[in-house]
Amino acid sequence: MDANTQGARQADEIRILGICGSLRRRSYNRMALLAARELMPAGMSMELADLDAIPMYSGDLEAEGFPEPVRQLAARIRDADGLLIASPEYNFSVSGVLKNGIDWLSRLDPQPFRHKPAALLSATQGPVGGARNQYDLRKILGCLEAQVLLRPEVFIGLCHTKFDAGGRLADAPTRKVLGDQMTAFAAWTRCLRGLARP
Ligand SMILES: Cc1cc2nc3c(=O)[nH]c(=O)nc-3n(C[C@H](O)[C@H](O)[C@H](O)COP(=O)(O)O)c2cc1C
């Protein structure tokens, strides 16, 4: 492979930041993110970001200066080609942890979600798989001008039956739809490449 070909291949790489809306150590949503990473097509990779260090939003705290974990997360979002958000459903909506993180990030200028390609997935122990939460999350991300992939949608219902004891996604139909989503997300991200960059 000559240097030009190698350069072109690297430019075609897709780097995703994965964000989990659950802080739980054995979170099914984090396991789903890891499964998504395993199923990504060639040329696509993902790092995970944590929301653990983000404090509760307060305008008083903001007036003192943005907390370092918020700045660092914003920089990682800006640097990524796309965002994959795995969100548990709490009381038919988005987890407070995720909404709090988004609220902080939305206050920054430049606002890191603007024009950012994104894809959503959710795992819940209930049968609906977090659909209600995802539609609320779409609304929130729409407010922030993120470009959220429409389909395939991934709702992992009854998730406690779909991962094995080691945390691996064992359910074949779910692996198939998640793999299809990652392929579509790679194409979506490439299609929108450059839009979010200043
Ligand atoms: C406060 C709270 C509210 C919940 N509400 C819902 C809900 O509305 N729908 C649902 O399917 N599961 C609900 N659950 C159960 C979650 O689906 C389950 O705890 C899931 O494992 C959370 O995701 P995690 O494994 O990534 O932490 C709720 C759990 C908590 C703690």
The ligand as a Tripos MOL2 file, in Angstrom:
@<TRIPOS>MOLECULE
LIG
   31    33     1     0     0
SMALL
NO_CHARGES

@<TRIPOS>ATOM
      1 C1        -35.6250    4.6650   38.5190 C.3       1 LIG1
      2 C2        -35.8740    3.5400   37.5500 C.ar      1 LIG1
      3 C3        -36.9100    3.6210   36.6520 C.ar      1 LIG1
      4 C4        -37.1120    2.6150   35.7120 C.ar      1 LIG1
      5 N1        -38.0920    2.7630   34.7750 N.ar      1 LIG1
      6 C5        -38.1830    1.8720   33.7550 C.ar      1 LIG1
      7 C6        -39.0700    2.1090   32.6640 C.ar      1 LIG1
      8 O1        -39.7640    3.1060   32.5940 O.2       1 LIG1
      9 N2        -39.0990    1.1930   31.6750 N.ar      1 LIG1
     10 C7        -38.3280    0.0610   31.6880 C.ar      1 LIG1
     11 O2        -38.4020   -0.7320   30.7560 O.2       1 LIG1
     12 N3        -37.4900   -0.1860   32.7160 N.ar      1 LIG1
     13 C8        -37.3940    0.7000   33.7420 C.ar      1 LIG1
     14 N4        -36.5030    0.4800   34.7700 N.ar      1 LIG1
     15 C9        -35.7220   -0.7730   34.7940 C.3       1 LIG1
     16 C10       -34.4940   -0.6520   33.9000 C.3       1 LIG1
     17 O3        -34.8430   -1.0510   32.5920 O.3       1 LIG1
     18 C11       -33.3880   -1.5690   34.3970 C.3       1 LIG1
     19 O4        -33.0320   -1.2240   35.7090 O.3       1 LIG1
     20 C12       -32.1760   -1.5290   33.4890 C.3       1 LIG1
     21 O5        -31.3520   -2.5990   33.8170 O.3       1 LIG1
     22 C13       -31.4250   -0.2120   33.6450 C.3       1 LIG1
     23 O6        -30.3620   -0.1330   32.7410 O.3       1 LIG1
     24 P1        -28.8520   -0.5220   33.1200 P.3       1 LIG1
     25 O7        -28.8140   -2.0100   33.2480 O.co2     1 LIG1
     26 O8        -28.0610   -0.0460   31.9460 O.co2     1 LIG1
     27 O9        -28.4760    0.1590   34.4000 O.co2     1 LIG1
     28 C14       -36.2890    1.4680   35.7150 C.ar      1 LIG1
     29 C15       -35.2420    1.3950   36.6570 C.ar      1 LIG1
     30 C16       -35.0250    2.4080   37.5410 C.ar      1 LIG1
     31 C17       -33.8620    2.3160   38.5040 C.3       1 LIG1
@<TRIPOS>BOND
     1     1     2 1
     2     2     3 ar
     3     2    30 ar
     4     3     4 ar
     5     4     5 ar
     6     4    28 ar
     7     5     6 ar
     8     6     7 ar
     9     6    13 1
    10     7     8 2
    11     7     9 ar
    12     9    10 ar
    13    10    11 2
    14    10    12 ar
    15    12    13 ar
    16    13    14 ar
    17    14    15 1
    18    14    28 ar
    19    15    16 1
    20    16    17 1
    21    16    18 1
    22    18    19 1
    23    18    20 1
    24    20    21 1
    25    20    22 1
    26    22    23 1
    27    23    24 1
    28    24    25 2
    29    24    26 1
    30    24    27 1
    31    28    29 ar
    32    29    30 ar
    33    30    31 1
@<TRIPOS>SUBSTRUCTURE
     1 LIG1         1 GROUP 0 **** ****
